[in-house]
Amino acid sequence: MIVFDPLYGEYKVEEVLRELIESKAIKRLMSIHQGGASYLVNEKWNVTRYDHSIGVMLLIRRLGGSLEEQIAGLLHDVSHTAFSHVIDYVLDYTKEDYHEEIFQSVIENSEIPHILARHGYNDKDILYDDSKWTLLEQPAPELCADRIDYTLRDMFAYGFITLKEINQFLNDLAVINGKIYLQSIKTAEWFVETYYKEVIGFFMDPLNIYGYDQLAKILRCALEKQILNYHDFLLDDEQVLNKIKASKDPELVMLLNQLNTNIKVKEDRDDYDIERKTKLRLIDPSILNNNQLVPSSNLSQYIRTLNQEAFQKATQGMRVKILF
């Protein structure tokens, strides 16, 4: 099977990866939007969990990761519910980790263990302990394939960075003891700047904040009215929306009508309708400097400034005024 990705190019993958990519569990991610409610308020914000999952797998492959780690990368988001992290707002999961809580259950109730077993792998050996996959996941503020891919993918898709810049960044990556580092301070500054365009500029865009808040309100209401149940969140985005619409509940119809691409909002610290804080996400990639690994902020005032600004913005949150 040949897999093409706009960021990483074309790769021929093994049969086990082909079967997993073609499984129902992975195909479902084609209809799970990475930005949650974002595509409902801006149709261009349409990157999917499928795009990201394929990307993480291929980035790990590009960096020399094992086939097992590529499998873990492909499957790491398979338990994301409809509208991704919106469920965390519905259930008040401040760590935004509901999908991690249900991960093993989703895997075990899918065809994935059987596919792995046919190729001599055990899901318990590969999927339930990310600490062994040091390319896939690292605690912030270090780099990892998951963090790199969603940043590059969103910012490329939404026109903030170019493919040339992405290739320059990828060529500067180094793998040392199974972990991802950078080799130049210039590249580190570029990635830190790009990362904050993602987690501050995009995640905290007033329109995004409105979309999340409004959709969480809709989903919470649908649960209270027993129009939805928690198992429904393992459907895809459109299936959940269609189930809500089919109810013809007047309150839900009104709320859904207020979730559209014509809505106008702005940040207003004093006169606001919504106040929202998102998960704190900071980045400070280590770089190889004189044969030593050093936090890039130790070498760059620009990165220190970006981190301070991001911390302040994230901790104060966003206040949004709905104009119409």
C-alpha positions as CSV (number, residue, x, y, z in Angstrom):
1,M,0.0,0.0,0.0
2,I,1.3,3.5,-0.9
3,V,0.4,6.2,1.6
4,F,0.7,9.9,0.6
5,D,0.8,12.8,3.0
6,P,1.2,16.4,1.9
7,L,3.8,17.1,4.7
8,Y,5.9,14.0,4.5
9,G,5.5,12.6,1.1
10,E,4.9,9.1,-0.2
11,Y,5.7,5.9,1.6
12,K,5.0,2.2,0.9
13,V,3.8,0.6,4.2
14,E,3.6,-2.9,5.5
15,E,0.5,-5.1,5.3
16,V,-0.3,-4.7,9.0
17,L,-0.4,-0.9,8.6
18,R,-2.5,-1.3,5.5
19,E,-5.1,-3.4,7.3
20,L,-5.2,-1.0,10.3
21,I,-5.6,2.0,8.0
22,E,-8.5,0.3,6.3
23,S,-10.1,-0.7,9.5
24,K,-13.4,0.8,10.6
25,A,-11.8,2.2,13.7
26,I,-9.3,4.3,11.7
27,K,-11.7,5.1,8.8
28,R,-14.1,6.6,11.5
29,L,-11.4,9.3,12.2
30,M,-12.0,10.6,8.6
31,S,-15.1,12.2,10.0
32,I,-13.7,13.3,13.4
33,H,-12.5,16.9,13.1
34,Q,-9.3,17.7,15.0
35,G,-10.5,21.1,15.8
36,G,-13.7,19.9,17.4
37,A,-16.4,22.5,16.7
38,S,-14.0,24.7,14.6
39,Y,-15.3,23.4,11.2
40,L,-18.9,24.4,12.1
41,V,-17.8,28.1,12.5
42,N,-15.2,28.2,9.8
43,E,-15.5,25.6,7.0
44,K,-11.7,25.9,6.2
45,W,-10.8,24.6,9.7
46,N,-11.3,21.0,8.6
47,V,-8.2,18.9,9.4
48,T,-9.3,15.5,10.7
49,R,-8.0,13.0,13.2
50,Y,-7.4,10.7,10.3
51,D,-5.0,13.2,8.7
52,H,-3.2,13.6,11.9
53,S,-3.0,9.9,12.7
54,I,-1.5,9.0,9.3
55,G,0.9,12.0,9.7
56,V,2.2,10.8,13.1
57,M,2.7,7.3,11.8
58,L,4.7,8.6,8.8
59,L,6.7,11.1,10.8
60,I,7.8,8.3,13.2
61,R,8.7,6.2,10.1
62,R,10.7,9.1,8.7
63,L,12.6,9.4,12.0
64,G,13.5,5.7,12.0
65,G,11.0,4.5,14.5
66,S,10.2,0.8,14.7
67,L,7.1,-0.7,13.0
68,E,5.6,-1.2,16.5
69,E,6.0,2.5,17.2
70,Q,4.5,3.4,13.9
71,I,1.5,1.2,14.8
72,A,1.2,3.0,18.2
73,G,1.4,6.4,16.3
74,L,-1.3,5.4,13.9
75,L,-3.7,4.3,16.6
76,H,-2.9,6.9,19.4
77,D,-6.0,9.0,18.7
78,V,-8.4,6.2,17.7
79,S,-10.5,6.7,20.9
80,H,-11.3,10.4,20.2
81,T,-15.0,10.9,20.5
82,A,-17.1,12.9,18.0
83,F,-15.9,16.5,17.9
84,S,-12.6,15.5,19.6
85,H,-11.9,17.6,22.7
86,V,-15.4,19.1,22.9
87,I,-16.4,16.2,25.1
88,D,-13.9,17.4,27.7
89,Y,-15.8,20.7,27.9
90,V,-19.1,18.8,28.3
91,L,-17.7,16.6,31.1
92,D,-15.4,19.2,32.6
93,Y,-12.2,17.2,32.0
94,T,-9.7,20.1,32.5
95,K,-6.8,17.9,31.5
96,E,-8.6,17.2,28.1
97,D,-7.9,13.5,28.5
98,Y,-11.3,11.8,28.2
99,H,-10.1,10.0,25.1
100,E,-7.2,8.6,27.0
101,E,-9.5,7.3,29.7
102,I,-11.5,5.2,27.3
103,F,-8.6,4.3,24.9
104,Q,-8.1,0.6,26.0
105,S,-11.9,-0.1,26.0
106,V,-12.3,1.4,22.5
107,I,-9.3,-0.7,21.2
108,E,-10.5,-3.9,22.8
109,N,-14.0,-3.5,21.4
110,S,-12.7,-3.0,17.8
111,E,-11.2,-5.2,15.2
112,I,-7.7,-3.8,16.0
113,P,-6.5,-6.7,18.4
114,H,-7.5,-9.3,15.7
115,I,-5.6,-7.4,13.0
116,L,-2.5,-7.2,15.2
117,A,-2.7,-10.8,16.2
118,R,-2.9,-12.0,12.5
119,H,0.5,-10.3,12.1
120,G,2.1,-11.7,15.2
121,Y,1.5,-8.6,17.5
122,N,-0.3,-8.2,20.8
123,D,-2.2,-5.0,21.5
124,K,-1.1,-5.2,25.1
125,D,2.5,-5.1,24.1
126,I,2.1,-2.0,21.8
127,L,-0.8,0.2,22.8
128,Y,-1.3,0.8,26.5
129,D,2.0,2.2,27.6
130,D,3.2,5.3,25.6
131,S,6.3,5.7,27.8
132,K,8.1,3.0,25.6
133,W,7.5,5.1,22.5
134,T,9.8,8.0,22.9
135,L,9.3,9.4,19.4
136,L,5.6,9.4,19.7
137,E,5.1,11.0,23.1
138,Q,7.1,13.2,25.4
139,P,6.0,15.4,28.2
140,A,5.9,19.1,27.4
141,P,7.9,21.2,26.8
142,E,9.9,18.8,24.6
143,L,9.2,17.7,21.1
144,C,7.4,14.5,20.0
145,A,5.8,13.3,16.8
146,D,2.3,13.9,18.1
147,R,3.0,17.6,19.1
148,I,5.0,18.2,15.9
149,D,2.4,16.8,13.5
150,Y,-0.6,18.6,14.8
151,T,1.3,21.9,14.8
152,L,2.7,21.6,11.3
153,R,-0.5,20.1,9.9
154,D,-2.9,22.7,11.2
155,M,-0.6,25.7,10.5
156,F,0.1,24.4,6.9
157,A,-3.6,23.7,6.2
158,Y,-4.6,27.1,7.4
159,G,-2.0,29.0,5.5
160,F,0.4,30.1,8.3
161,I,3.5,28.2,7.1
162,T,4.8,26.9,3.9
163,L,5.9,23.4,2.8
164,K,9.5,24.8,2.3
165,E,9.6,25.9,5.9
166,I,8.3,22.5,7.0
167,N,11.0,20.7,5.1
168,Q,13.7,22.9,6.5
169,F,12.3,22.1,10.0
170,L,12.1,18.4,9.4
171,N,15.7,18.4,8.0
172,D,16.9,20.0,11.2
173,L,15.5,17.3,13.5
174,A,17.9,14.9,15.2
175,V,17.0,11.6,17.0
176,I,19.3,11.0,20.1
177,N,18.6,8.1,22.4
178,G,15.2,7.7,20.8
179,K,14.1,11.3,21.4
180,I,13.6,14.2,19.0
181,Y,15.8,17.3,19.2
182,L,16.7,20.2,17.0
183,Q,20.1,21.2,15.8
184,S,19.9,25.0,15.4
185,I,18.5,27.8,17.5
186,K,17.0,29.4,14.4
187,T,14.9,26.4,13.7
188,A,13.9,26.2,17.4
189,E,12.7,29.8,17.3
190,W,10.7,29.1,14.2
191,F,9.0,26.1,15.7
192,V,8.2,27.8,19.0
193,E,6.7,30.7,17.1
194,T,4.7,28.3,15.0
195,Y,3.5,26.3,18.0
196,Y,2.1,29.3,19.7
197,K,0.3,30.3,16.5
198,E,-1.4,26.9,16.9
199,V,-2.1,26.6,20.7
200,I,-2.6,30.3,21.4
201,G,-3.6,31.9,18.0
202,F,-5.8,29.1,16.7
203,F,-6.9,27.2,19.8
204,M,-7.8,30.5,21.5
205,D,-9.2,32.3,18.5
206,P,-12.4,33.9,19.7
207,L,-14.4,32.1,17.0
208,N,-13.0,28.8,18.2
209,I,-13.8,29.6,21.8
210,Y,-17.4,30.4,20.8
211,G,-17.7,27.2,18.7
212,Y,-16.5,25.0,21.5
213,D,-18.7,26.7,24.1
214,Q,-21.8,26.6,21.9
215,L,-21.4,22.9,20.8
216,A,-20.6,21.8,24.4
217,K,-23.9,23.5,25.4
218,I,-25.7,21.6,22.7
219,L,-24.2,18.3,23.6
220,R,-24.9,18.8,27.3
221,C,-28.5,19.7,26.6
222,A,-28.9,16.6,24.3
223,L,-27.6,14.4,27.0
224,E,-29.9,15.9,29.6
225,K,-32.9,15.3,27.3
226,Q,-31.7,11.7,26.7
227,I,-31.5,12.5,22.9
228,L,-27.9,11.4,23.1
229,N,-26.1,8.9,25.3
230,Y,-22.4,8.6,26.0
231,H,-22.1,5.7,23.6
232,D,-23.2,8.0,20.8
233,F,-20.0,9.9,21.1
234,L,-18.2,6.9,19.5
235,L,-20.1,7.8,16.3
236,D,-18.6,10.4,14.1
237,D,-19.3,14.2,14.0
238,E,-22.0,14.2,11.4
239,Q,-23.8,11.2,12.8
240,V,-24.1,12.9,16.2
241,L,-25.3,16.1,14.6
242,N,-27.8,14.3,12.5
243,K,-29.2,12.5,15.6
244,I,-29.6,15.8,17.4
245,K,-31.3,17.3,14.3
246,A,-33.6,14.3,13.9
247,S,-35.0,14.9,17.4
248,K,-36.5,18.2,16.2
249,D,-36.3,19.4,19.8
250,P,-37.1,23.2,19.7
251,E,-34.4,24.2,22.2
252,L,-31.7,22.2,20.4
253,V,-32.8,23.5,17.0
254,M,-32.4,27.0,18.3
255,L,-29.0,26.3,19.7
256,L,-27.8,24.6,16.5
257,N,-29.0,27.6,14.5
258,Q,-26.7,29.7,16.5
259,L,-23.7,27.6,15.5
260,N,-22.8,28.6,12.0
261,T,-20.2,30.2,9.8
262,N,-21.9,33.6,9.9
263,I,-21.4,34.2,13.6
264,K,-19.3,37.3,14.5
265,V,-17.3,37.5,17.7
266,K,-14.4,39.4,19.2
267,E,-12.1,39.4,22.2
268,D,-13.3,41.8,24.8
269,R,-11.8,41.7,28.3
270,D,-14.5,44.0,29.8
271,D,-17.7,43.3,28.0
272,Y,-18.0,39.6,27.3
273,D,-20.4,36.7,27.0
274,I,-18.0,33.7,27.3
275,E,-14.9,33.3,29.4
276,R,-12.8,30.2,28.8
277,K,-9.4,28.9,29.8
278,T,-7.8,26.2,27.8
279,K,-5.2,23.6,28.8
280,L,-1.8,25.2,29.4
281,R,0.5,24.1,26.5
282,L,4.1,25.4,26.6
283,I,7.1,24.4,24.3
284,D,10.8,24.7,24.9
285,P,12.6,22.1,22.7
286,S,16.1,21.1,23.6
287,I,18.8,21.6,20.9
288,L,22.1,20.0,20.3
289,N,24.7,22.7,21.2
290,N,28.4,21.9,21.5
291,N,27.5,18.2,21.8
292,Q,25.2,18.9,24.7
293,L,21.4,19.0,24.9
294,V,20.3,22.4,26.1
295,P,16.8,24.0,26.4
296,S,16.4,26.4,23.6
297,S,15.2,29.1,26.0
298,N,18.6,29.1,27.6
299,L,20.0,30.3,24.3
300,S,17.3,32.6,22.9
301,Q,15.7,35.6,24.5
302,Y,13.1,35.5,21.7
303,I,12.0,32.0,22.9
304,R,11.9,33.2,26.5
305,T,9.7,36.1,25.5
306,L,7.4,33.9,23.5
307,N,7.0,31.5,26.4
308,Q,6.2,34.3,28.9
309,E,3.6,35.8,26.5
310,A,2.0,32.3,25.9
311,F,1.9,31.6,29.6
312,Q,0.3,34.9,30.4
313,K,-2.3,34.5,27.6
314,A,-3.1,30.9,28.5
315,T,-3.5,31.6,32.2
316,Q,-5.7,34.7,31.8
317,G,-7.9,32.8,29.3
318,M,-10.1,34.3,26.6
319,R,-13.1,36.5,27.0
320,V,-15.4,36.6,24.0
321,K,-18.2,39.0,23.0
322,I,-20.8,37.7,20.7
323,L,-21.7,40.3,18.1
324,F,-24.3,38.4,16.1
